[in-house]
Amino acid sequence: MSILSMTAVELAAAIKKHEVTVKEAVEAVLDNMEKKEDTYHCYVTVDREGALKQAEEIQKKIDDGTLSGPLAGVPVAIKDNMCTEGLLTTCSSKILYNFVPTFTSEAVLNLQKAGAVILGKTNMDEFAMGSTTETSAYGVTRNPWNPEHVPGGSSGGSAAAVAAEECFYALGSDTGGSIRQPASFCGVVGLKPTYGTVSRYGLIAYGSSLDQIGPLCKDVTDCATILEVIASHDSKDSTSVERLDTDFTSALVEDVKGMKIGIPRDYFGEGLNPEVKEAVLRAAEVLKEKGAIVEEFDLSLVEYAIPTYYTIAAAEASSNLERFDGIKYGYRTEEYQGLHNMYKKSRSEGFGAEVKRRIMLGSFVLSSGYYDAYYLKALRVKALIKKAFDEAFAKYDVILGPVAPTTAPKIGESLSDPIQMYLGDIYTISINLAGLPGLSIPCGRDSKGLPIGMQLIGDCFKEKNLIRAAYTYEKARGAFVRKEEN
């Protein structure tokens, strides 16, 4: 087995047995990046020198027994909206083109304590606003399954880097499907944990009540292992939850006998591509054959999820992005007259079209006279959506459905019609509104050879149900491998 084809857990085990050195693993990935980055553009920043230096230090700690965890020595990529001390963090935006943080986000810190080697920062939709990684100020990322197609977004760089073997696993953030949807489009596994499980300290916020950091990786075992490392209570994050059940690897059991799985009829109606529908329902049959109890049910309020999400997310974004004003850090316009003119010009020149669109929408729904009509109403619908899920989880252990209505669209198709791009989030955003965990796992390919993802949704703090169901399905499905391009 080549180094690059190993999973993160397999590589860590090989390093521990002295079959591979950390430096060899890092060099293998960096060499692969040199070959592929011009095609795929997964990264905004690659820290070659820093990665090789980390490799030496981590190898010493592994050799003397200081580091012995299941991820020690494994190279990782970090989405470019998580602060990393001394390493450029841009959110793929011109307005943060020169921002080098003085601290590291808690999730990344947890990985570093476990012996991870940080390779660099991955490309993303600007400030995580988009579903294709095309709104990045640094150019588009391409899907390793077919470079003419998008990798999804906003964590498209992270998903594409895993799929192209330009890292062994990556961190992404999920505000409305931004881990699960690119995982589906790029044929990898992605998990959005329950809100509050992973600290948001150091994550540059888009929608504070919706954002959650999670892993993108090659298989379910990696997924559980990484989540176990990054999940922690953090006093610096007021939304962080103290959990005692973070032994996620204990759920890596090939057994779904008696597990109740609900399939929402609302998710399989108009707008769903027939090939996606067939692949997801075929995957449900596999779980049924393994002993799960699978049945259809009605999940109400699905049609209200998109307007509710975009109202709340845009409102929070307009507030969170207020700090980028050209004064404290980041981009400042060269020519201006007076303070207010400098604010306006810096923000107009520094932000891209999609970010401006959402800031304006958010400012509108929060403005006097519209706050009650839009924002408060959206919060009430959010509570109703959570209630609908609570009722569903009184009957089912897991909800199963598609991740997205289609496979990855071609580059350029989505940006011309933003509303169509927003509608692509229909199956993922409710999970963020309700704070639930969701997992995407590859379950097939369409007629063009592009991956199709199945989404498993769990009740709050029930990631173990998702991991168990996904692991059982993965074992039955067998390997899901991308054929290397010629």
N, C-alpha and C positions, 0 to 999 in steps of 0.2 A: 504493500500500500504506500502510495506517495504521501509525503508530508501534507501537501495541500488538500488531498481528498479526505484527510482525517477530520472527525468532529472535534470540538474543543475538548471534550472529556477524554477522547482517545489520545489526543496529542499530549494532554497533561499526564496521562498514564505512561506514555512512551518516554516523556521527559524524566519522569520519576524513576523509570527502569534504566535510564541512561542509554536508551536506544536512539534518542534525538537530543540535541542540545537546544537551549532556548535561542541561542544565536542562529543556529541552522534554521529553526522555524521562522524566525523573524526575517532572515535573509531570503528564504524561499518565498515568503509573501511579498517582500519588497521587490524582488526580481519579477514576480508575476504582475505586480502593479505597473512596473516599467513597460511591460509588454502590452498591458490592457487599458491603462488609464486614458490613453489618447482616444480609444474607441468608446469606453463606457463613462468616463468622468464621474466616478463614484465619490471622489474626495475633493474638498476645498483646500485642505492643508494636509500635507504628508510630512511627518517629523522623522525622517530617516535617521538622522544623527542621534536624536533623543531615544528612538526605539532601540537602536543598537547599544546605547549606553545602559538603558533599562535592562536589556537582555543580560548583560554582564553582571549587573548587581543582583538581579533575580536568580540567575544561575547559582551564584555564591550562596544565597539564602536557601535554595533548594538543596544544594550539596551539604550544607551544614545542618539541615533539618529544621530551619526556622520556618520555611514555607513548605507545607505538605498537602495543601488543599487540592480540590479537584479541578481548579482552573490555573494553578501556578505555572507561570511561564508561557501562557497562551496569548498570542497577539489579538487585540480587539480594536475595533473602530468605534468612534464616538460621534453621534449626531452633533452637528455644529451649533446646537442651541444649548449645550451643556458646558458650563464654564470649566476651563482647564487652566490651572495656574501656569503662566509663562508661555501658553500656546494660544495662538490666534483663535478667537471665537466670534464668528461674524453673523450667525443666523442666516447665512447666504444673502446678506443685505449690504448694499452700498453704505448704508448709514452706520454700520459697525465694521467697516473695511479694515480698521486699524486697532480694534479693541483686543487687548491682551489682558485677561483677568488676573487678579492678584490672589485668587483662591480657586479651589476645585470643588465642583458640585459633589454632594454627598454620595450619590450613586456611583460616580466614577471613583471617588475615594475608597468606597467599599471594594471595588474591583482591584484597585491598586494594593490595598491591604491583602487581598487574596493572591497577589502576584501576577496580575495582568500586565501585559506590555501594551502601552497606548501607541498605536500606529499613526493616528492622525484624526482629522475631523471630516465627517462625510457631508456631501452636498444634500440640500433639502429645499423644499419650497420656502421662499422668503418668510421668515418668522413663523414657519409651519403653516402658512396660509396657502393651501392648494392641495390637489390630489394627484399630481403628476410629476413633481420636481421640475416643472418648467418655469415656475415663477422665480427661481433662483437668479440672483444678480450675476452669478458666475457661470451661467450656461446650463444646458439641460444634461441630466443623467440619462443614459440609455439602458434599456432592459437587456441583460445578458442572454436571455432566451431568443431575442430578436431585436437588434439595435435600432430598428425603425420604430419600435414601440416604446412607450413610457414605462418606467419601473414602478409607477404609483407614487403616492406621496402622503404626507410630507416627508416621511422617512425613506424616500426612494434611494438615496445614496447608500444608506445603511443596508437596505434589503439587497440592492444590486451588488454591493461589495461582498456580501455573504455568498450570493449566487455565483459571482464571478471568481470566487476563491481569492479575493483580495483582502480577506481577513478570515478568522475562524468563527467569529460571531461579532455582533454589533449591538450597541444600544440605540434605541429610537425613543421618540415620545409620541403619545397617542392622545389627541384632543377630540377627534371624531372618527377615528379609524386609521390614523396615520402610521400605526405599526401593522395592523392586520391587513389593510388593503394592499400596501406594497409587498407584504409577505405573500399574499395570494398571487399578485401579478408576477412575482419573481420566483415562485416555487420554493419558498423557504417557510420555516415555522416562525410565527410571531405571536407574542403574548402581551396583552394589555392587562396588568393586574388590577385588583380592586383598588379604587381610589383611596389613597392614604397609605398603601402598602410600601411603596418606594418613595423616599424623600424627594420633594421637589426643590429642595434647597440647591441653588446654583443652576436650576433650569430656567432659561430666559422665557418668561411666561407669555403664552398666547391667551388662553382662557383658563384662569386660575382654578375654577371649580370643576374643570373638565380634564386638564392635563394630567398625564401619568406616564412615567418612564417604564420601559420594558425591553425585553430581549428580542433580537432577531437572530435566528441560528439555523443550523442544518437539520437538527432533529429534536424530538420531544425531550430526550434525556438531557441534552444541552440546555434546553429551555428551563427545565425544572432546576437544574444545577445553578444556572446563572441567577434565576429568580431568588434562590436560597441565599446567594451571596449579596445581592443588591437590596433585598428587603430588610429594612431596619427602622426602628423608631428613631426619630430625629427631633430633638427639642428645638432646633432652629427652624423647623417647618411646623406651623400651627395646625396643618391638616394631616400631619403624620399620625398613624395609628400604631399603638403598641400591640403587636400580635405575638402569641405564644406558639402558633401552629405553622411556623415557617420551614418545617422539614419537608419541603415540596418533593424531594427525591424519593420519599417514602411512598409516593403515589405512583411511581413507575412500576405498575403492576398490570399484567396482561389479563384483566378480568373485569367484565362489565355485566356479569350475570345479575339480573334483577334491577339494573340501573334504569330509571325511567327517563326516557328522552322524548321531549316534545318538539314537534315540527310545526312552526306557525304557518297556517294556510296563507296568511297575508303576505308572507315572504316569497311565495311561489306563484304569484299572479302576474298581471300585465307588467311588461318592462323587463322581465328576467329572460336572459338569453337561453334558448332551449338546451344548448350544450352544457351550460353552467347548471341548469336545473337537473339535467339527467345525471351529471357527474356527482352532484351533491346528494341526490336521492339514492344513487348507487352506493355511495359511502355510508348512508344511513342503513341500507340493507345489510352491509358488512357488519355493522354494530349489532343489528338485529340477529344476524346469524350467530354472533358471539354471545348471545343471551340477554341483550338489552331489550327492554320493553319500549317499542317505538310507536308513537301515535300522533296524529295531527290534532291541532287545537287552534282556536282563534285568539290572536294577540291583538288587542284593540289599540287604537291611537297611533298606529304606524304612520298614517298619512300626515299627522301633526308633528312628527319628529323633526323633519327638516326645517320648517319655519321656526320651531322652538329653538333648535340648536343654533341656527344662524343668528337669531335675535340675541341669545345669551352670549354666544362666543364673540360676536362682533362688539357687543356692549363691553365685555371684559377686555377685549383687545384694545378698544379705543382708550380705555383707562390705563392698561398696562403699557401701551406704547407712547403714552404722554411724556415719559421720561427722556425719550430720544429727541433732544431739542437743539443739538449742535453746541451746547454749552459745556456739559460735563465730560463727555467722551464721544468718540465716533466722528462722523463726517460733519464738516461745517462748510457752508457755501463760501466761495471766495469773495464775492462782491455783494455788499448789502448796505442798506441805509437804516440805521437804528436797530434796536433790539427786536421788535416785533417782525420787522422785515427779515431779519436773520433767521428767526424761528421758522417763518413761512417758507423761505427759500431753502433752508437746510432740509426741512422735512419733505418739501416738494421734490427736491432733487435726490434726496437720500432714499426715500421709500419707492417701491415699485407700484404698478397699477393695481394689483390685487390687494395689496396691503392698504393702499389709500381707499379703495372701494369699501373694505371692511371697517376701517376707522370711521369713514363718513357714515356708514350704516349704523355703527355702534353709537356714534355721537348723536345721530338722529333719534334712535330709540330711547336714549337716556335723556333727551332734551325735555324741557318743561312743556307740558301739554301732551307729550307722547309717551312719557315714562309709564303711566298707568295703562295706557291702551296697548302697548307692545311689551315692554320689559316685564312688568309685573304679571301680565297675562301669560307670558312665556314661562315664568317661574311657576305659575299655578299648573300649567300643562306639564311641566317637568315633573312636578309632584304626582300628577295623575299617571304619567308614564312609569314612574317608579312603582306606583301602586299596582299597575297592570302586571309588571314583572313579579312583584311580590305574590300576587294571586297565582301566576303561572308556576312559580317555584314552590308553592304549597303542594303542587301536584307532581312536578318534574324535578329531577336532579340536574338535568342539562337541557338547554334548548339548542337545536341544531338548525343551521340554515346556510345560505350562501354568504360570502363576504362582500361581493360586489355584483351588480346586475350583469356585467360583461367581463371578458378577459381584458388585458391591457390594451387600451386604444393606441392608435398610431400617434407619434409626436406631431403636435400642431392641431389635432382634432378637437381637443378639449378646451383650449384657451380661447378659441373663437366663440364659444358658447358657455359662459360661466355658469348659467343656470343648469345646463346639462351636467357640468362638472359637479355642482352641488348635489344634484339628484343621484349621482353615483355613490353618495354616502348613505343612502337610505337604510342599509342593513347594519351599519356600524355605529351611527351616531347615538341611537337610543341607549346603547350600553354605557357611553360616557355620561349621558344625562342622568342615568340611574346609578352611576358609580360602580358598575358591575365588572367582573373580569370577563375577557373574551380571548379566544385563541383561534388562530388561523393555521390550518394544516393543508398541504397540497393533497388533492383528491382526484386529479385527472388532468388531461390536456384537451384543448379544443382542436378543431380541424386544421388550424394554422400551427399547431404544436405549442401554443402558449399555455402556461399553467392555469389551473382552476383551483381555488381555495375553498375549503369548507370551514365555516365558523361554528365554534362551540361556545356557548354562553353559559355562565354559571351564576349562582346567587352570590351575594357579597361574601367575601372571604372563603369561597368554595373553589379556589383554583385547583385543589387536589382532584375534584371530580372531573375537571376539564383535562388535566394531565393524564388521569387514568383512562378516560375515554379516548383521548388522542393517541396515547401510547399503544392501547389495544388495537386501534385502527391502523396505526403506523406499522405494527408488527404483521398484521394481516395483509396490508397493502404491499409491503416490501420496499425496496429502495426506490427513491424518486430522484433520478439523476438527469442532469442537463447534458446533452451531447455537446462536446466541445466543437466550436466552429472551426472550419478548415483554415 
